[in-house]
């Protein structure tokens, strides 16, 4: 099976820029005034984003471990994605 080559710019976009959307959305929701969304809705949205980000982080961690076991030279990119995607989960735990 041949490994599909991706350009370095696309690799950065797939593993750093796109996962960074989740923390950006989370902090946008957290920074929104309570009067705008209401306390319950704001908390629910932040929890849903953190949960989705945590599940995506779990998926990228599995992909990274799988790549590491296959000696994939690009497995480190999955670790970067995992670290970025865990930011909303950690922030939710700190803010809670």
ABEGO torsion letter per residue (X at the ends): XBBBBBBAAAAAAAAAAAAAAAAAAAAAAAABBAAAAEAAAAAAAAAAAAAAAAAAAAAAAAAAAAAAAAGBAAAAAAAAAAAAAAAAAAAAAAAX
